[in-house]
C-alpha cells in the first residue's frame, strides 16, 4: 500500500462550484468570498468573519489592526510552526516564547503570567492537532496582570487588557467547554491550507468576539482596508456603473481571498460535519490499536473538549530523535508517509539568530524528540488505518519497544 500523509478531499461538489465561478466572469474577491465569510461566521457563532489568503496573513493583520508594533511584546508558544511567531517579527514587536507544559503540546499556562510585562500587548496561544487550548486558564493569566496593561490605540483600550489571538490553524470545528473555536479568543485565526481539514488550497479566516463599545462593521472595514492596499472600495464595489472613484486611505497590504478559492470553501463547509465524523472514527480506530500497547497518543475527545481531529500525534516515551527518525524511515519503506509536529522554534536558525536557545525550553524539546504524526485524513479507509497500525506495531516489536 501507499498511504499519503494528508491529501485534499475534493469531490464533484467542489469541482462544479469552481467551474461555476470560472463561468461567472468573477474570479477575484467577490460574491462567493463574501458568502464564504458569512458561512464561517455562522458556523463559529460569531457576528462576522474576514477571509484572507492565509492564516499567517490573518494573524499579522490582526496584530496590525490592534496597533501592535515596535516596542511591544507578544507572547506565544515555543512549540509551533514559524508562522505563529514570524508575524510578531513582521510587525516589529518582540517575540516572547513560553515553554510547553510538562507532557503537553500546549503552552505552559502557569508560565504565562510571569512572561507578561508592561510592554505585552497580545498572546497567541496555539491549538495543536485540532485540540483547543484551555482558554479559561489563558484569560485567567491575562487578567491577573491587567494592571500592567498600557493600551496604545482605541481598540486596545476597549479590550482593556492583553488581547488573546488564537492560532487556530488546526482547530476549525473544535470546541472547548461547549464553545466553538472562533468564539472564545478575542480574535481567532483559521487556516484553509491544502493539508487542513477544510481546504481552499491556500487561505484563512479571522473571527472575533463582540467587544463592548466597538462596532463589528467597523472592525470588518478596517480589515478590508488592511487586506486590499488600504483602498476605500473593493473590486466588486467599483463595478457599479459610474463608481470607479476610490481613495487609498492607508498604504496597506495585499492578502485578500479570491472567489475561486472561496468556491472550494463553500463546498467544503457543506461537507464538514461528515468530515469531522469520519476523522473521529479514524482516531478511535487508531486509539483502539495503539492504546493497548502503551503508546502515548494525544487525546482528542474528552468531557471538556472535542477536537477537530486534524492530526494524530503519537509519542514513544523515553526514546530520542534517533529512534524516532528510524521509525519514520521504516514506515516510509512500508509506503506510509508520516511527519513530525513540531520542531520547536528555538531549534531553527532564524530563531537562534534572534537569541533563543533550546535549553531554555526543555518541555518543548521533550515533546518533540520522540513524536511521530500518523496519517489522518478523510480519504483513509479502515483497511488503510489498520495497515498503518499493523506496520507501526511490527516495527516497534522489532525494535523491542513493545512486547512480541
C-alpha positions in Angstrom: 0.0 0.0 0.0 0.9 3.7 -0.4 -0.5 5.8 2.4 -0.3 9.6 1.8 0.0 11.8 4.8 -2.7 14.4 4.1 -4.1 14.6 0.5 -7.0 17.0 -0.1 -10.5 15.5 -0.2 -12.0 17.0 -3.3 -15.3 15.8 -4.8 -17.5 16.8 -7.7 -19.2 19.3 -5.4 -16.0 21.3 -5.2 -15.2 20.9 -8.8 -18.6 22.0 -10.0 -18.6 25.0 -7.7 -15.2 26.2 -9.0 -16.4 25.7 -12.6 -19.5 27.8 -11.8 -17.2 30.6 -10.5 -14.9 30.4 -13.6 -18.0 30.7 -15.9 -19.5 33.5 -13.8 -16.9 36.1 -15.0 -16.0 36.9 -11.4 -12.9 35.1 -10.1 -11.2 37.5 -7.6 -12.7 38.8 -4.3 -16.5 39.0 -4.9 -19.9 37.4 -4.1 -18.6 33.9 -3.2 -15.9 35.3 -0.9 -18.5 37.3 0.9 -20.8 34.3 1.1 -18.0 32.2 2.5 -17.3 34.8 5.2 -21.0 34.6 6.2 -20.8 30.8 6.4 -17.7 30.9 8.6 -19.2 33.4 10.9 -22.4 31.4 11.2 -20.5 28.1 11.8 -18.5 29.8 14.6 -21.4 31.6 16.2 -19.7 35.0 15.6 -21.1 38.2 14.2 -18.7 38.4 11.3 -15.5 36.9 9.7 -12.9 38.1 7.3 -11.2 35.8 4.8 -7.6 36.2 3.6 -5.0 34.3 1.6 -3.6 32.5 4.7 -3.9 32.1 8.4 -0.5 33.9 8.6 -2.0 37.0 7.0 -4.9 36.7 9.4 -2.6 36.8 12.4 -0.4 39.6 11.0 -3.4 41.8 10.0 -4.9 41.2 13.4 -1.7 42.4 15.1 -1.8 45.5 12.8 -5.4 46.1 13.5 -4.6 46.2 17.2 -1.8 48.7 16.5 0.9 46.3 17.8 4.4 47.1 16.6 7.9 48.3 17.6 8.4 48.5 21.4 5.6 46.0 22.1 5.9 42.3 23.1 3.8 39.4 22.1 3.8 36.0 23.9 3.5 32.7 22.0 4.5 29.0 22.3 7.9 27.7 21.5 6.1 24.6 20.2 4.6 25.7 17.0 5.2 26.4 13.3 7.2 29.5 12.4 4.1 31.4 11.1 2.8 31.9 14.7 6.0 33.8 15.7 7.1 35.3 12.4 4.1 37.6 12.2 5.2 39.1 15.5 8.5 39.9 14.0 6.9 41.2 10.8 5.1 44.0 12.7 8.3 44.9 14.6 7.3 43.6 18.0 9.4 41.4 20.2 8.7 37.6 20.3 8.4 36.2 23.8 8.4 32.4 23.7 6.9 30.3 26.5 7.7 26.6 27.0 5.1 23.8 26.8 3.6 22.5 29.9 5.1 19.2 31.2 3.9 16.4 28.9 1.7 18.8 27.0 1.7 20.1 23.4 0.1 23.3 24.6 2.0 26.3 26.2 2.6 26.3 29.9 -0.4 28.1 31.4 1.5 28.6 34.7 4.3 30.5 32.8 2.0 33.0 31.0 1.6 35.5 33.9 5.4 35.6 34.5 6.0 36.4 30.9 3.7 39.4 30.9 5.3 42.9 31.2 4.2 46.5 30.7 5.2 46.0 27.1 3.0 43.0 26.5 0.1 43.7 24.1 -1.0 40.2 23.0 -0.7 36.5 23.4 -1.0 34.0 20.6 -1.9 30.5 22.0 -1.6 27.6 19.6 -4.3 25.0 19.2 -2.5 21.8 18.4 -3.7 19.0 16.1 -7.3 20.1 16.5 -7.3 20.3 20.3 -8.0 23.8 21.6 -6.0 25.3 24.4 -7.6 25.9 27.9 -8.7 29.5 27.2 -10.1 29.8 30.7 -6.6 29.5 32.1 -5.2 31.8 29.5 -7.7 34.6 30.3 -7.1 34.0 34.0 -3.4 34.6 33.5 -4.0 37.6 31.3 -6.5 39.2 33.7 -4.1 38.6 36.7 -1.7 41.1 35.1 -4.4 43.5 33.9 -2.9 46.3 36.0 0.3 46.3 33.9 -1.5 46.8 30.6 -0.9 50.0 28.8 -3.1 50.4 25.6 -1.6 52.2 22.7 -4.7 52.6 20.5 -8.5 52.8 20.9 -9.2 49.1 20.2 -6.7 48.0 22.8 -8.4 50.4 25.2 -11.8 48.9 24.5 -10.5 45.4 25.2 -8.8 46.7 28.3 -6.2 44.0 28.7 -3.8 41.9 26.6 -5.5 40.7 23.5 -5.8 36.9 23.1 -5.3 35.9 19.4 -5.8 32.2 18.8 -3.6 30.5 16.3 -6.5 28.1 15.3 -4.9 26.8 12.1 -5.7 23.3 13.3 -9.0 23.8 15.2 -11.8 24.9 12.9 -14.8 22.9 14.2 -13.3 22.1 17.5 -14.9 23.0 20.8 -13.9 23.7 24.4 -16.4 23.6 27.2 -19.2 23.7 24.6 -17.8 26.8 22.9 -16.6 26.5 19.3 -13.2 27.6 18.1 -13.8 31.1 16.9 -15.9 32.2 19.8 -13.5 32.0 22.7 -10.4 34.1 22.0 -10.7 37.8 21.2 -9.6 37.0 17.7 -9.3 33.6 16.1 -7.3 32.8 13.0 -8.0 29.7 10.9 -6.0 28.1 8.1 -7.6 26.5 5.0 -4.3 25.4 3.5 -4.2 22.3 1.3 -3.4 19.9 4.2 -6.1 21.3 6.6 -9.5 19.6 7.4 -11.3 22.2 5.4 -9.3 23.5 2.4 -9.4 26.3 -0.1 -5.9 25.3 -1.3 -4.5 28.4 0.2 -6.5 30.7 2.5 -7.5 31.6 6.0 -10.1 33.5 8.0 -10.3 35.5 11.2 -13.3 35.7 13.6 -13.7 37.8 16.7 -16.0 38.1 19.7 -18.1 41.2 20.3 -16.1 43.9 22.0 -18.2 46.3 24.2 -18.2 49.8 22.6 -16.8 48.6 19.3 -18.8 48.3 16.1 -18.2 44.9 14.4 -18.8 46.5 11.0 -16.0 49.0 11.7 -13.6 46.1 12.5 -14.6 44.5 9.3 -14.0 47.7 7.3 -10.6 48.1 8.9 -9.7 44.5 7.9 -10.8 45.2 4.4 -8.5 48.2 4.2 -5.6 46.3 5.6 -6.0 43.4 3.2 -6.5 45.4 -0.1 -3.9 48.1 -0.2 -5.9 50.5 2.0 -8.3 51.0 -0.9 -11.7 52.5 0.1 -13.6 50.3 -2.4 -13.0 46.7 -3.3 -13.2 45.5 -6.9 -16.8 44.4 -6.6 -17.9 47.8 -5.4 -16.1 49.5 -8.2 -18.0 47.6 -10.9 -21.2 49.5 -10.2 -21.9 51.9 -13.0 -20.1 55.2 -12.5 -18.5 54.0 -9.3 -14.9 53.9 -10.4 -13.7 56.5 -8.0 -11.8 55.4 -4.9 -9.3 56.5 -2.3 -6.2 55.0 -0.7 -6.7 55.6 3.0 -3.6 53.9 4.3 -0.5 52.3 2.5 -1.6 48.8 3.4 -1.2 45.2 2.3 -2.5 42.7 -0.3 -3.7 39.4 1.1 -7.4 39.1 0.1 -9.1 35.8 -0.8 -10.5 35.1 -4.3 -13.8 33.7 -5.4 -12.1 30.7 -7.0 -10.7 29.5 -3.7 -13.8 30.6 -1.8 -15.8 28.3 -4.1 -13.8 25.4 -2.6 -14.5 26.6 0.9 -18.3 26.9 0.3 -18.4 23.3 -0.9 -16.1 22.0 1.9 -18.1 23.7 4.7 -21.2 21.9 3.4 -19.5 18.6 3.8 -17.7 19.5 7.0 -19.9 17.8 9.6 -19.4 14.4 7.8 -15.7 15.1 7.6 -15.4 15.7 11.3 -17.4 12.5 11.9 -15.1 10.4 9.8 -12.0 11.9 11.4 -13.3 10.8 14.8 -13.9 7.3 13.5 -10.3 7.1 12.3 -8.9 8.4 15.6 -10.9 5.9 17.6 -9.7 3.1 15.4 -6.1 4.3 15.9 -6.6 4.6 19.6 -8.0 1.0 19.9 -4.9 -0.4 18.3 -2.3 1.8 20.0 -3.5 2.4 23.5 -3.4 -1.3 24.4 0.4 -1.3 23.8 1.1 1.8 25.8 2.0 4.3 23.0 1.2 7.8 24.2 -1.3 9.5 21.9 -2.9 12.9 22.1 -6.4 12.7 23.5 -8.8 14.3 21.0 -12.2 13.8 22.8 -12.9 14.3 26.5 -15.9 15.5 28.6 -14.3 19.0 28.5 -13.4 19.4 24.8 -13.9 18.0 21.3 -11.2 18.1 18.7 -11.4 18.8 15.0 -9.3 15.7 14.6 -6.7 17.4 12.5 -3.5 15.5 13.3 -2.8 12.2 15.1 0.2 12.8 17.4 2.0 9.8 19.0 5.0 9.7 21.3 7.4 7.0 22.3 8.2 7.6 25.9 11.9 7.7 26.9 13.0 7.5 23.3 15.1 10.0 21.4 15.3 11.7 18.0 17.5 8.9 16.5 14.9 6.3 17.5 12.0 8.4 16.2 13.7 9.1 12.9 14.5 5.4 12.4 10.8 4.6 12.8 9.9 7.2 10.3 12.3 5.7 7.8 10.9 2.2 8.4 7.4 3.4 7.9 8.4 5.0 4.7 9.8 1.7 3.5 6.3 0.3 4.1 4.8 3.0 1.9 3.5 5.1 4.8 4.1 8.8 5.0 4.5 10.2 8.5 5.5 13.6 9.9 6.7 15.4 13.0 4.7 18.2 14.7 6.7 20.3 15.6 10.4 21.1 15.6 10.4 23.8 18.3 11.2 27.3 17.1 14.5 27.6 19.1 15.9 24.7 17.0 15.6 26.7 13.8 18.4 29.1 12.6 16.1 32.1 12.3 15.1 31.9 16.0 18.7 31.0 17.1 19.7 34.2 15.4 17.1 36.1 17.4 18.7 34.8 20.6 16.5 31.8 21.6 18.2 28.7 22.9 16.6 25.3 23.0 17.9 24.6 26.5 15.5 27.2 27.8 12.5 25.2 26.6 13.1 21.6 28.0 9.4 20.6 27.9 9.1 21.6 24.2 12.1 19.5 23.3 10.9 16.6 25.3 7.6 16.6 23.4 9.4 16.9 20.0 12.2 14.4 20.4 10.0 11.2 20.2 6.9 12.5 18.4 5.6 11.0 15.2 2.4 12.1 13.4 0.5 9.3 11.6 -1.6 9.9 8.5 -5.1 11.3 9.3 -7.5 12.3 6.5 -10.9 11.5 5.2 -9.7 9.5 2.2 -8.3 6.8 4.5 -10.2 3.5 4.6 -10.5 1.3 7.7 -8.2 -1.2 5.9 -5.5 1.5 5.4 -5.8 2.6 9.1 -5.2 -1.0 10.1 -2.3 -1.3 7.7 -0.7 1.8 9.3 -1.1 0.5 12.9 0.0 -3.1 12.0 3.2 -1.9 10.3 3.9 0.5 13.2 3.5 -2.2 15.8 5.6 -4.6 13.8 8.4 -2.0 13.6 8.2 -1.3 17.3 8.3 -5.0 18.2 11.4 -5.4 16.0 13.0 -2.5 17.9 11.9 -4.2 21.2 9.9 -1.2 22.3 6.8 -3.3 22.8 6.4 -7.0 23.6 6.3 -9.6 20.8 
